[in-house]
Every structure is written in structure tokens, then in C-alpha cells.
Amino acid sequence: MTNESEILTKEKSTGPISQWLSKNGFENISLKEDHLGIEVIKVNPSNLLSIAEVLKNEGFNYLQCQGGYDEGPGLNIVCFYNLIEIGELKKDISPREVRLKVFLSRDGDLKVPSLYSLFRGADWQERETFDMYGVNFIGHPHPKRLLMPEDWKGWP
């Protein structure tokens, strides 16, 4: 059975944002573009915060969405981050967008740094990902359940 991370890491070409990150010393892997043609980049949990910070400083100033998903039994838990450049909107020109993905082995530590310090909107989104998949967001100011009862054992 082929999982998504194996399919996605078969590069068709390195995207411009991935190239820029690599040129500036940020380890990453360019993945296949998503169904909308938006660049997707795999990052390690250890450099997620620094990559998100440098991208925010380069104009990707809005966290449109953060979430997680389970690739299936015995496979990875994935955290994803959709970043957009919000600025002056121009007719017929879409804003720049990039997708970051962190692949976590379910047998290892399900830990990633919280992006709350960069994007306040990450608050409830990270709490939801914790609640559904057990990912711990290090540095999150309110790491408690959002959807499930406080006494719920495990993750749905």
C-alpha cells in the first residue's frame, strides 16, 4: 500500500518558494502541487517555526488554515498549514499561496511547535488538531481540548 507521503515526495519539479528556502539555508522538500496548482512543501517539525516566520516576513502574512489528517492505519499523522499573502488585492491576480506539511510518525513523538506566536488564528485550529489526532503543539498557550469532553481518553 502506498501512502500519501510516498506519492507526494516524488518531485515533478522544485517550486520557487522551496528553492528560495533552500537557497537561504532552510531544509525542505518540494512536494507535488495540490489540485489548485499551489506549491506544497514538506518541512521537519524542528524547522517549522523558523520557516513559517521567514515566510511571514516575506509576505505570507495570513494563516488561512491549519489542520491535520491521518494517512491510515500504521501510517503518518500529517499537520498542514495554508499560508497566504494578504495585501493589496488586484483584479485578476490571485494572492501568493503556499502549503506546508509536517509528516509525523505515529510511533514517534507527535510534537510540533505552535505557530500561535506568529498567527493568533492558530489557537483553535491547533487545539482541534490536538483533539482529533493527538498532536501536541509545543508553546501553545491554551493546550486543552476544544471539541471532545475533558475526560475523553484518546483521539477519535
Secondary structure, 3 states (H helix, E strand, C coil): CCCHHHHHCCCCCCCHHHHHHHHCCCCCEEECCCCCCCCEEECCHHHHHHHHHHHHHCCCCEEEEEEEEECCCCCCEEEEEEEECCCCCECCECCCEEEEEEEECCCCCCEEECCCCCCCCHHHHHHHHHHHHCCEEECCCCCCCCCCCCCCCCCC
